[in-house]
Amino acid sequence: MSRRAALLALAVAAAALVALGARHAIVGDGPPPAGGVVERVVDGDTVIVRAGGGALRVRLLGIDTPETVDPDRPVGCFGPEASAYTKHLLTGRSVTLVYDRELYDRYGRLLAYVYLRGRFVNASLIELGYARTLSVPPNTAHAAELASLERRAALDGRGLWGACST
């Protein structure tokens, strides 16, 4: 192999390692953080958590709020309300992160159930009608609980269930 080809292979390998390992940069080779402070809310189901000197993009497991930030999709019914509620609830607050079977999604976001002073935030968003359930195996530890809360919110017409045509 020529020197140029070897350097190119090394550069490609380094880029791959950075891309795959960047999500562990904050915690080294150890486990993901058990918590941190919510620095920013991206939308109703994605937050930036400051932990261990770095920022992590965290996707709340088991839920899906209407779209607000995807440039290729229109803003979803009740999306701005869901984002506003999540911002009000979490911005600047310390949260606990609890993980299921897979730690990351295909976009490199850390997948977690989020707790605020013992309150299960993912469940609260469903219960109040700001989110729908999104059960993606193998991360299904709370799927039954969240589905039950969703049924009650829908029957009661809470949040998006009363405001949007579903």
C-alpha positions in Angstrom: 0.0 0.0 0.0 1.4 3.4 -0.9 2.0 6.0 1.7 -0.8 8.2 0.3 -3.3 5.2 0.4 -2.2 4.4 4.0 -2.7 8.0 5.1 -6.1 8.1 3.4 -7.1 4.8 5.1 -5.9 6.2 8.5 -7.9 9.4 8.0 -11.0 7.5 7.1 -10.6 5.3 10.1 -10.0 8.3 12.4 -13.1 10.0 11.1 -15.2 6.9 11.7 -13.8 6.6 15.2 -14.6 10.2 15.9 -18.2 9.8 14.5 -18.8 6.6 16.5 -17.0 7.6 19.6 -18.0 11.2 19.9 -21.1 10.3 21.9 -18.8 8.7 24.5 -16.4 11.7 24.6 -18.2 13.1 27.6 -17.9 10.0 29.7 -14.9 8.3 28.3 -15.2 4.5 28.1 -17.5 4.3 31.0 -21.3 4.2 31.2 -23.4 7.1 30.0 -24.2 9.8 32.6 -26.9 9.2 35.2 -28.0 12.8 34.9 -27.2 16.4 34.2 -28.7 19.8 33.7 -31.0 20.5 30.7 -29.2 23.3 28.8 -31.6 23.6 26.0 -34.8 22.0 24.6 -34.6 21.2 20.9 -38.2 20.3 20.6 -40.8 18.5 22.7 -39.0 15.2 22.8 -35.3 16.1 22.4 -33.1 18.0 24.9 -29.5 19.0 25.3 -28.1 17.9 28.7 -24.9 19.2 30.1 -23.1 16.4 32.0 -19.4 15.8 32.8 -18.2 18.9 31.1 -19.9 18.3 27.7 -23.3 18.5 26.1 -25.4 15.5 25.1 -28.4 15.4 22.7 -31.0 13.2 24.5 -34.1 11.8 22.9 -36.9 11.0 25.3 -37.7 7.3 25.0 -41.2 6.0 24.4 -42.7 9.2 23.2 -43.1 11.3 20.1 -44.2 15.0 20.1 -45.4 16.7 17.0 -42.7 18.1 14.7 -41.4 21.6 15.1 -37.8 21.7 13.9 -37.4 19.5 10.8 -36.9 21.8 7.9 -38.4 19.1 5.5 -41.6 18.7 7.4 -44.4 21.2 8.4 -44.8 22.1 12.0 -47.2 19.6 13.5 -50.4 20.3 15.2 -49.7 21.0 18.9 -45.9 20.8 18.3 -45.2 24.4 19.5 -47.2 23.8 22.6 -45.3 20.5 23.3 -42.0 22.3 22.8 -43.0 25.2 25.0 -44.2 22.9 27.8 -40.9 20.8 27.7 -38.9 24.1 27.7 -40.8 25.4 30.7 -40.6 22.1 32.6 -36.9 21.3 32.0 -34.7 24.2 30.9 -32.0 24.8 33.5 -33.1 22.0 35.7 -31.2 18.9 36.9 -32.6 15.7 35.6 -31.9 12.0 36.1 -31.4 9.9 33.0 -32.5 6.2 32.9 -31.6 4.0 30.0 -33.3 1.0 28.4 -31.6 -1.7 26.2 -30.2 0.5 23.4 -28.3 3.7 24.3 -28.4 5.5 21.0 -30.6 6.0 18.0 -29.5 6.1 14.4 -28.9 9.9 14.7 -26.5 9.4 17.5 -28.8 10.8 20.2 -28.7 9.3 23.7 -32.0 7.5 24.4 -33.3 8.0 27.9 -36.3 8.1 30.2 -36.0 11.5 31.9 -36.9 12.2 35.6 -37.3 15.6 37.2 -37.2 15.4 41.0 -38.7 11.9 40.8 -41.3 12.9 38.2 -41.3 10.7 35.1 -41.2 13.4 32.4 -41.8 11.1 29.4 -45.0 9.9 31.1 -46.1 13.4 32.0 -45.9 14.5 28.4 -48.1 11.6 27.3 -50.6 12.1 30.2 -51.1 15.8 29.5 -51.5 15.2 25.8 -48.3 16.8 24.6 -47.0 13.5 23.1 -48.0 10.2 21.6 -46.4 6.9 22.5 -43.6 5.7 20.3 -42.5 2.1 21.2 -39.4 1.0 19.4 -38.1 -2.4 20.4 -36.0 -3.3 22.2 -36.5 -0.1 24.3 -39.9 -1.0 25.7 -39.5 -1.1 29.5 -42.3 1.5 29.9 -44.4 0.7 26.8 -47.5 -0.6 28.6 -47.5 2.2 31.1 -47.2 4.9 28.4 -49.8 3.2 26.2 -52.3 3.3 29.2 -51.6 7.0 29.8 -52.1 7.7 26.1 -55.5 5.9 26.0 -56.7 8.0 29.0 -55.4 11.3 27.5 -57.1 10.5 24.2 -60.4 9.5 25.8 -60.3 12.7 27.9 -59.4 14.9 24.8 -56.3 16.3 26.5 -53.8 18.3 24.6 -53.2 17.2 21.0 -56.1 14.7 21.4 -58.6 17.6 21.6 -56.8 20.1 19.4 -55.8 18.0 16.4 -57.5 15.7 14.0 -55.8 12.4 14.6 
